[in-house]
Amino acid sequence: MRNPIKGVLSSKFVWRLTGLSYTTAVIATNGSYLSKMRYVNIGKEEMKIFFSYLNKDKTVLEFGCGPGKNLFGIANLVRMGYGIDINALYIRLAEKLAKKYNFNNLKFLKYDGFNFPDIPNVDLVFEKGVFERIDKTLVKSYIEKLRGYLTENGVMILYFLMEKARATEFTRRLGDQAYFFWEHDEIQQVLKGAGLKIKEVIVGKYSDYYVCEPA
């Protein structure tokens, strides 16, 4: 039987409300409280594995940017960064933090879950920690839409929560029922259907990153 408290915590309504303040937003998206300066700096640490794909000439788009941590972590390494999120309160917080720390090359935009914002094509599209909470049919459609933002030689880096994460400490807080778990074969099929080919797989403890390029 599903735990009712975990059900409430994992609901879309509660998730959207976490963006009412910096404190609730950072705990919800990071798992624990961080000072604003630490929040900005930890993004650099977590994004190091992608640094080889970045330089000052690159433009990037993050799907599901939350309050902006990942983009803050690479802001000084790219020419321009765009973050989109369905949670308008997270976008508001990201804009405030970007202004506070003078990240003038970052732009944060809300989307309604279906219609994506009108932004230029980019060299790198990435997603981290979003697909694990979205129905797989929607994930497929989102990847196809994101593929449309890539330049001819662009790269996509996509995070998938794998079956190895099931019934682990990762899912303990909300329970397995709050997540969607993936197998390599189905990821490969989805990417192929979106016109992408796998360039590299970065294997993690519970999740894997799929680095893709246009087929």
Secondary structure, DSSP 8 states (H G I E B T S, - for coil): ---HHHHHHTSHHHHHHGGGSHHHHHHHHHSS---HHHHHHHHHHHTGGGGGG--TT-EEEEES-TTSHHHHHHGGGSSEEEEEES-HHHHHHHHHHHHHTT-TTEEEEE--SSS------EEEEEE-SSGGGS-HHHHHHHHHHHHTTEEEEEEEEEEEEBGGGTTSGGGTTT-GGG---B-HHHHHHHHHHTTEEEEEEEE-SSEEEEEEEE-
